[in-house]
Amino acid sequence: MMKITETVKQLIIINVLFFIGTMALGNFSSYNPAFRIFALYYPEDQSFQFWQLLTHMFMHGGYMHILFNMFALYSFGSALEHFWGGKKFLFFYISCGLGAALLHTGINYIQIHSLLDSVSTLGLSKADLHLVLNMDYKSLFDASGHMIEGPIKAVLDRAHCNQEQFGILTEAAAISQGTVVGASGAIYGLLTAFAFMFPNAELGIMFIPIPIKAKYFVPGILAVDLFLGFKGSSLFGSGGTGIAHFAHIGGALTGYLMMLYWKKNQFNQNRWN
């Protein structure tokens, strides 16, 4: 087993500290103050802050989530840092996490605005749309099922919104109010770099008794992520898994493009340390 490298060790410590701090403030949900501050929100959501593009990759939603991510960070990150050095490795890791966040946010933008375009006949203004996308749609109705009087009801009544259109608006609001946490996007970038550098390295995968070469394993899990991402998208069907599959794709794509660029320009360890 490879000895853990310094930057990887520091990243694991930061992730664990974030995890412990989150647990101290409550359960793993959007009601936890730590999630409100550090998880990544959609830019049009009232809880969005620019630093979330960075901090979300140090947040995790449960024990297994952080366990698998930190094990992967140790396993693949230490090998890469050993060859690259700490500065180059950290730059790559953070870049892949940011790439993951940007692709995920971009896909959400496409989904949300596709839904809003389908109800454009309502004639909602930008202020109305901001209100609708930030509505607490689970608390709009009383015990008898009637919509509670308030700003949302006034907007919907004025627009003569029917039940089908309301369903579309609530779906757009649900996507807008969703959060992203985890190092998975950055980890997928590491996986891609590992497969790029060591394509014939055999990886032992849980539940699969036969080792799989990295050059087959990484494209395979990306294909699964791509399929599940499209399947869970409001544009292509239903059946979301609660996993930010397009963030995984974004991290891997960023990693792949960076590896191609570095190979073309012959980046080496001496230029970073």
C-alpha positions in Angstrom: 0.0 0.0 0.0 1.4 3.4 -1.0 2.2 5.8 1.8 -0.2 8.7 2.1 1.3 11.9 0.6 1.2 15.3 2.4 -1.3 17.2 0.4 -3.7 14.2 0.3 -3.4 13.9 4.1 -4.2 17.6 4.5 -7.2 17.3 2.2 -8.5 14.3 4.2 -8.1 16.2 7.5 -10.0 19.2 6.1 -12.8 17.0 4.9 -13.1 15.2 8.2 -13.1 18.5 10.1 -15.9 19.7 7.9 -17.8 16.5 8.5 -17.4 16.6 12.3 -18.5 20.2 12.3 -21.6 19.4 10.2 -22.5 16.5 12.6 -22.2 18.8 15.6 -24.8 21.2 14.1 -27.5 18.6 13.3 -28.5 16.0 10.7 -27.3 15.8 7.1 -30.0 17.9 5.4 -30.5 21.4 4.0 -31.9 22.4 7.4 -28.4 22.1 8.9 -26.7 25.5 9.1 -23.5 24.1 7.8 -25.3 23.0 4.6 -26.9 26.4 4.2 -23.4 28.1 4.3 -21.1 25.6 2.6 -23.2 23.3 0.3 -23.5 24.4 -3.4 -26.8 26.0 -4.2 -28.1 27.0 -7.7 -27.0 30.7 -8.4 -30.7 31.9 -8.5 -31.4 30.4 -5.1 -31.4 32.9 -2.2 -29.0 30.7 -0.3 -26.3 30.8 -3.0 -22.9 32.3 -2.1 -19.8 32.4 -4.4 -17.6 30.5 -2.0 -19.9 27.4 -2.2 -18.2 26.6 -5.6 -15.2 25.6 -3.4 -16.6 24.7 0.0 -19.1 22.1 -1.3 -16.3 19.7 -2.2 -15.4 19.5 1.5 -18.9 18.7 2.6 -20.5 15.2 2.8 -24.0 13.9 3.3 -23.3 10.8 5.4 -20.7 8.3 6.8 -20.5 6.1 3.6 -20.3 9.2 1.4 -17.2 10.5 3.1 -15.7 7.1 3.6 -15.7 6.1 0.0 -14.5 9.6 -1.2 -11.7 9.7 1.3 -10.6 6.2 0.5 -10.5 7.1 -3.2 -8.7 10.3 -2.5 -6.0 8.3 -0.6 -5.8 5.5 -3.1 -5.6 7.6 -6.4 -4.5 10.9 -5.0 -1.4 9.7 -3.3 -0.2 8.0 -6.5 -0.7 11.2 -8.5 0.8 13.5 -5.9 3.9 11.2 -5.8 4.5 11.9 -9.5 3.3 15.5 -9.7 4.2 17.1 -6.4 1.8 18.8 -4.0 1.2 22.1 -5.8 0.4 20.6 -9.2 -1.8 17.9 -7.5 -3.7 20.5 -5.5 -4.3 22.7 -8.5 -5.6 19.7 -10.5 -7.8 18.5 -7.6 -9.5 21.9 -7.0 -9.9 22.5 -10.8 -11.7 19.3 -11.2 -14.0 20.1 -8.3 -14.8 23.5 -9.8 -15.4 21.9 -13.2 -17.8 19.5 -11.6 -19.7 22.3 -10.0 -19.9 24.3 -13.2 -21.2 21.4 -15.4 -23.8 20.4 -12.7 -25.0 24.0 -12.5 -25.1 24.4 -16.3 -27.2 21.2 -16.6 -29.6 22.5 -13.9 -29.8 25.9 -15.8 -30.9 24.0 -18.9 -33.5 21.9 -17.1 -34.9 24.8 -15.1 -35.3 27.1 -18.1 -36.7 24.4 -20.3 -39.4 23.9 -17.7 -40.0 27.6 -17.4 -40.2 28.0 -21.2 -43.0 25.4 -21.2 -45.1 27.6 -19.0 -44.1 30.9 -20.6 -47.8 31.6 -21.4 -48.2 32.5 -17.7 -46.4 35.7 -18.4 -44.4 35.6 -15.1 -42.0 38.5 -14.6 -38.4 38.0 -13.4 -39.5 39.0 -9.9 -42.3 36.4 -10.1 -40.0 33.7 -11.3 -37.5 34.5 -8.5 -40.3 34.2 -6.0 -41.5 30.9 -7.5 -38.1 29.3 -7.7 -37.5 30.1 -4.0 -40.9 29.1 -2.8 -41.3 26.6 0.0 -43.7 24.6 -2.1 -44.1 21.9 0.6 -45.7 24.5 3.0 -48.0 26.2 0.5 -51.1 24.2 1.5 -53.1 23.9 4.7 -54.3 20.7 6.3 -57.4 20.6 4.0 -55.3 21.0 0.9 -56.1 24.6 0.1 -53.3 27.0 -0.9 -52.5 29.4 1.8 -53.0 33.1 1.1 -49.7 34.8 0.4 -47.3 36.2 -2.3 -47.1 32.8 -4.2 -50.8 32.4 -4.3 -51.2 36.0 -5.5 -48.7 35.4 -8.3 -50.3 32.1 -9.4 -53.8 33.5 -9.3 -52.9 36.5 -11.3 -51.3 34.2 -13.9 -54.3 31.9 -14.0 -51.9 29.0 -13.3 -53.6 25.5 -13.7 -52.6 22.3 -11.9 -50.3 21.0 -14.6 -48.5 24.3 -14.9 -48.1 24.4 -11.1 -46.6 21.0 -11.2 -44.0 22.2 -13.7 -43.2 25.2 -11.6 -42.7 23.1 -8.4 -40.4 20.8 -10.4 -38.3 23.8 -11.5 -38.3 25.1 -7.9 -37.2 21.6 -6.6 -34.2 21.6 -9.0 -33.3 25.2 -8.2 -33.4 24.6 -4.4 -31.3 21.4 -4.6 -27.9 21.3 -3.1 -24.6 19.5 -4.0 -22.0 18.3 -1.5 -19.1 16.0 -1.7 -15.6 15.6 -3.2 -16.9 13.2 -5.9 -16.4 15.6 -8.8 -12.7 16.1 -7.8 -12.3 12.4 -7.2 -13.6 11.6 -10.7 -11.0 13.9 -12.0 -8.3 11.9 -10.1 -9.7 8.7 -11.5 -9.5 10.0 -15.0 -5.9 11.2 -14.5 -4.9 7.9 -13.0 -6.4 6.0 -16.0 -4.6 8.5 -18.3 -1.2 7.8 -16.6 -1.6 4.2 -15.7 -4.1 2.7 -18.2 -3.1 -0.9 -17.6 -3.2 -0.7 -13.8 -5.6 -3.3 -12.5 -8.2 -2.1 -10.0 -10.0 -4.4 -7.6 -13.7 -3.3 -7.4 -16.1 -4.2 -4.6 -18.7 -6.8 -5.6 -16.6 -7.6 -8.8 -14.1 -10.5 -8.1 -12.1 -9.9 -11.3 -9.6 -6.9 -11.4 -10.4 -4.4 -14.2 -7.8 -2.3 -16.0 -8.1 1.4 -15.3 -8.5 2.2 -19.0 -11.7 0.1 -19.0 -13.0 0.8 -15.5 -13.1 4.6 -15.7 -14.9 4.9 -19.1 -17.3 2.2 -17.7 -18.3 4.1 -14.6 -18.6 7.4 -16.6 -20.9 5.7 -19.0 -23.1 4.5 -16.1 -23.1 8.1 -14.6 -24.0 9.6 -18.0 -26.9 7.1 -18.4 -28.2 7.7 -14.9 -27.8 11.5 -15.2 -29.9 11.5 -18.4 -32.4 9.1 -16.9 -32.9 11.3 -13.8 -33.1 14.5 -15.8 -36.4 16.3 -16.2 -35.5 16.7 -19.8 -35.1 13.0 -20.5 -37.3 11.1 -18.0 -37.6 10.4 -14.4 -36.0 8.3 -11.8 -33.3 10.4 -10.2 -30.9 8.7 -7.8 -30.2 11.7 -5.6 -26.6 11.7 -6.9 -25.1 14.6 -8.9 -24.1 12.4 -11.9 -23.3 15.4 -14.1 -20.9 16.7 -11.4 -19.0 13.4 -11.8 -19.0 13.9 -15.5 -17.8 17.5 -15.1 -15.0 16.5 -12.8 -13.8 13.7 -15.2 -14.1 15.9 -18.2 -12.1 18.7 -16.6 -9.5 16.2 -15.6 -9.3 14.7 -19.0 -8.9 18.1 -20.7 -6.2 19.2 -18.2 -4.3 15.9 -18.8 -4.4 16.5 -22.6 -3.2 20.1 -22.2 -0.4 19.1 -19.9 0.7 16.3 -22.2 0.7 18.6 -25.2 2.6 21.3 -23.4 4.9 18.9 -21.5 4.1 20.2 -18.1 6.4 18.6 -15.5 7.1 18.6 -11.9 9.8 21.2 -12.1 7.4 23.9 -13.2 5.3 23.5 -10.1 7.7 22.9 -7.2 
